[in-house]
Amino acid sequence: MDLRFLETFVAVADCGSIAGAARRLNLTPAALAQRLRALESDLGRPLVQRVGRHTRPTAAGDAVLIRARPLLEAARDLRAAAAQDVPAGQLRLGAIATALTSQLPAVLEDMRTRWPEVDYFIRPGSSVDLYHAVIEGELDAALILRPPFAIPKSAGFITLRSEPLVLVVPQDLAGQSVEDLLKDQPFIRYDRNQWGGQLAEKWLRSAGFAPRDWLELDALDAILALVSRGLGVSVLPDFAPPWPEGLQVARLPLPGGMARDLGLLCQSHSTRAPAISAFREACLRCA
């Protein structure tokens, strides 16, 4: 049995569609479907079925899925163990949206030059979700915000960039004071379910501001686009470029010096320790 075909089935089960799994594995949908049919032929049972717009495992597929995940995990560990102290095998990484477009590309370029035998699975997500994925062993490491609580000894966090909070306003309002802007303009909140949004809320409370809420969402690019159109102001971290092009916004410094720390959370003990260590060093070089 080709483990790549088993990996294909697990990706389909996780993504809920052939197209989504194909994007994750960097395959065409036709190539992925061919792998899936080969696996079903080998096992003698259909493993997936269409349910509305989604693709879900059959009863046989569910049974296979339970055994497939630890098998694939063991295979990754074997490749890492065979490499001994040389970084190799698959790294399972997570990254928040801003890190995906700023820090991560440079780090992966550095890694590919130094350690070409390492390959990657990358999961986008929120800091909250990626934190739990690392702690529970689903991911080896993740570029996330520093958690607002103590990290267990099974993991470690290193800060790569500190991003101060700023008031983002339409360009033509840049001459007004922070106090007047927060009092007079509609306020677009950074989602308070996210750690960055909780930090912005903490600053507002400590500074004694109660702005006129208009909208709350977890999409920094979208918030910037709304501010650029004159629809409000927002307290956001001054995150690393690239920012969306064509924005007509100004960033005003805020008193108090509050900032979010972007960094790397990784497992302290893993069979993939050489690759994790190499990735951590690449993150520090590119910071």
ChimeraX attribute file (.defattr): number of C-alpha atoms within 10 A of each C-alpha:
attribute: neighborCount
match mode: 1-to-1
recipient: residues
	/A:1	9
	/A:2	10
	/A:3	13
	/A:4	13
	/A:5	19
	/A:6	21
	/A:7	20
	/A:8	22
	/A:9	28
	/A:10	21
	/A:11	20
	/A:12	25
	/A:13	21
	/A:14	14
	/A:15	18
	/A:16	19
	/A:17	18
	/A:18	22
	/A:19	17
	/A:20	15
	/A:21	24
	/A:22	20
	/A:23	14
	/A:24	16
	/A:25	15
	/A:26	10
	/A:27	14
	/A:28	14
	/A:29	17
	/A:30	12
	/A:31	10
	/A:32	23
	/A:33	20
	/A:34	13
	/A:35	19
	/A:36	23
	/A:37	17
	/A:38	16
	/A:39	22
	/A:40	18
	/A:41	12
	/A:42	11
	/A:43	13
	/A:44	10
	/A:45	14
	/A:46	16
	/A:47	23
	/A:48	22
	/A:49	13
	/A:50	12
	/A:51	10
	/A:52	7
	/A:53	8
	/A:54	13
	/A:55	18
	/A:56	20
	/A:57	22
	/A:58	15
	/A:59	14
	/A:60	14
	/A:61	20
	/A:62	15
	/A:63	12
	/A:64	17
	/A:65	19
	/A:66	11
	/A:67	10
	/A:68	18
	/A:69	14
	/A:70	11
	/A:71	15
	/A:72	16
	/A:73	12
	/A:74	13
	/A:75	15
	/A:76	17
	/A:77	17
	/A:78	15
	/A:79	15
	/A:80	24
	/A:81	18
	/A:82	11
	/A:83	16
	/A:84	14
	/A:85	12
	/A:86	17
	/A:87	25
	/A:88	24
	/A:89	23
	/A:90	21
	/A:91	22
	/A:92	19
	/A:93	23
	/A:94	30
	/A:95	25
	/A:96	21
	/A:97	17
	/A:98	20
	/A:99	21
	/A:100	16
	/A:101	15
	/A:102	15
	/A:103	21
	/A:104	19
	/A:105	13
	/A:106	16
	/A:107	19
	/A:108	19
	/A:109	14
	/A:110	19
	/A:111	21
	/A:112	13
	/A:113	9
	/A:114	13
	/A:115	17
	/A:116	13
	/A:117	15
	/A:118	19
	/A:119	16
	/A:120	11
	/A:121	12
	/A:122	15
	/A:123	17
	/A:124	16
	/A:125	17
	/A:126	19
	/A:127	23
	/A:128	16
	/A:129	14
	/A:130	25
	/A:131	25
	/A:132	12
	/A:133	18
	/A:134	21
	/A:135	21
	/A:136	12
	/A:137	14
	/A:138	14
	/A:139	22
	/A:140	25
	/A:141	29
	/A:142	27
	/A:143	31
	/A:144	27
	/A:145	28
	/A:146	23
	/A:147	18
	/A:148	11
	/A:149	6
	/A:150	7
	/A:151	14
	/A:152	9
	/A:153	10
	/A:154	14
	/A:155	16
	/A:156	15
	/A:157	20
	/A:158	16
	/A:159	18
	/A:160	18
	/A:161	17
	/A:162	18
	/A:163	17
	/A:164	17
	/A:165	25
	/A:166	23
	/A:167	21
	/A:168	26
	/A:169	29
	/A:170	22
	/A:171	16
	/A:172	12
	/A:173	14
	/A:174	16
	/A:175	10
	/A:176	11
	/A:177	11
	/A:178	17
	/A:179	11
	/A:180	9
	/A:181	20
	/A:182	22
	/A:183	14
	/A:184	12
	/A:185	18
	/A:186	19
	/A:187	22
	/A:188	24
	/A:189	25
	/A:190	25
	/A:191	18
	/A:192	16
	/A:193	12
	/A:194	16
	/A:195	20
	/A:196	25
	/A:197	21
	/A:198	16
	/A:199	21
	/A:200	25
	/A:201	19
	/A:202	14
	/A:203	20
	/A:204	15
	/A:205	11
	/A:206	10
	/A:207	13
	/A:208	9
	/A:209	13
	/A:210	12
	/A:211	19
	/A:212	15
	/A:213	15
	/A:214	13
	/A:215	15
	/A:216	15
	/A:217	15
	/A:218	16
	/A:219	12
	/A:220	20
	/A:221	13
	/A:222	12
	/A:223	23
	/A:224	24
	/A:225	18
	/A:226	19
	/A:227	24
	/A:228	21
	/A:229	14
	/A:230	17
	/A:231	18
	/A:232	25
	/A:233	29
	/A:234	29
	/A:235	27
	/A:236	25
	/A:237	24
	/A:238	18
	/A:239	19
	/A:240	14
	/A:241	11
	/A:242	9
	/A:243	14
	/A:244	11
	/A:245	7
	/A:246	8
	/A:247	15
	/A:248	15
	/A:249	22
	/A:250	19
	/A:251	18
	/A:252	18
	/A:253	15
	/A:254	15
	/A:255	11
	/A:256	11
	/A:257	11
	/A:258	17
	/A:259	19
	/A:260	24
	/A:261	19
	/A:262	24
	/A:263	25
	/A:264	22
	/A:265	28
	/A:266	27
	/A:267	22
	/A:268	17
	/A:269	13
	/A:270	15
	/A:271	15
	/A:272	26
	/A:273	22
	/A:274	19
	/A:275	26
	/A:276	24
	/A:277	15
	/A:278	18
	/A:279	24
	/A:280	18
	/A:281	15
	/A:282	19
	/A:283	23
	/A:284	15
	/A:285	12
	/A:286	15
	/A:287	13
